[in-house]
Amino acid sequence: MGQPVVGPFCLFLVAYRLNVKLIVKPNKTAILIAVQTVLCLLEAYLISKISLLGKLGIAMFYKQYRFLRSGWKTFLLLLAIQLLLTGILTMAKKRLSHRKVVYTGMSLLLIGMIALWGTYYDFQYTFSHRLLKEKFHLGFYLFWLGWIGTCLFFLVKRAEKGEEPVVSPLQEEGVE
């Protein structure tokens, strides 16, 4: 029998638990992406556990949502959205003034909170969506909570060593 494959994240956790000094210390954004990946795996698993009636409805009437029946396709879509959100917030933090970064982060946070409420409302008061069952619902709630968590992460994150925001000459003089 072959040896089991251990991912780099697992090696990091083992080294951290044993207090081994790492050669490369992962930055906070890399840890965020690792957490997002694990969360997206859980979300995709829960969403793929759609009820039998939901599977029949997607197969017969709502063919555009067929990808939700497949765990790996759902995972890729959710992870791509989370990575896009992380990329937008990272670029904003590097290229915009602090005030604009806060506006961007707060706007995306508000979008996530409204979407979480809208998802909850839709799943509670739309009969066909209530039939999809709790695991399916929980997967989407976790997605929006991950979105909100990512926004909060970037709103409270301090600049790391060697990471300076790019400031245009007009911003240095106080003209925006």
C-alpha positions, 0 to 999 in steps of 0.5 A, spaced: 500 500 500 502 507 498 503 512 503 497 517 504 498 524 501 498 529 506 496 536 503 500 542 505 495 545 509 495 539 514 503 539 514 502 547 516 497 545 522 502 539 524 508 543 524 504 549 528 501 544 533 508 541 534 511 548 535 516 547 529 519 553 526 516 554 519 521 556 514 516 560 510 511 563 515 504 563 511 501 570 511 494 572 513 491 572 507 494 565 505 490 562 512 484 566 510 484 562 503 485 556 506 479 557 511 475 559 505 477 553 501 475 548 507 469 552 508 467 551 500 468 544 501 463 544 507 458 548 503 459 544 496 457 538 500 451 541 504 448 544 497 449 537 494 445 534 499 439 536 496 432 533 497 429 528 492 424 533 490 429 538 489 433 533 485 427 532 481 425 539 480 432 541 477 432 535 473 425 536 470 424 544 470 430 548 473 436 545 468 440 551 469 441 549 476 444 542 474 451 544 477 448 544 484 447 537 484 454 536 483 459 537 489 465 538 485 462 543 480 458 547 486 465 547 490 469 550 484 463 556 483 463 557 490 471 558 491 471 562 485 466 567 488 470 567 494 477 568 491 474 573 486 472 577 493 478 576 496 482 579 490 478 585 489 479 586 497 486 585 496 487 590 490 483 595 493 487 595 500 494 595 495 491 601 491 486 605 494 486 610 500 484 607 506 477 611 506 476 608 499 478 601 502 473 602 508 467 604 503 469 598 499 469 593 504 463 596 508 459 596 501 461 588 500 459 587 507 452 590 506 451 586 500 453 580 504 448 581 509 442 583 505 444 577 501 444 573 507 437 576 509 434 575 502 437 567 502 433 566 509 427 570 507 427 566 500 428 559 503 423 560 508 417 563 504 418 560 497 414 553 498 419 550 492 425 552 496 423 550 502 422 543 499 430 543 498 431 541 506 435 544 511 442 541 509 441 545 502 439 551 506 445 551 510 450 550 505 448 557 502 447 560 509 455 558 510 457 561 503 454 568 505 457 568 512 464 566 509 463 572 504 461 577 511 467 574 514 472 575 508 469 582 508 470 583 516 477 580 515 479 585 510 476 591 514 480 589 521 487 587 517 493 591 518 498 592 513 503 586 513 511 588 513 513 590 507 506 591 504 505 599 503 498 601 500 500 605 493 498 612 493 498 617 487 501 623 488 494 627 488 493 623 494 499 625 498 497 632 496 490 631 499 487 632 492 482 626 491 
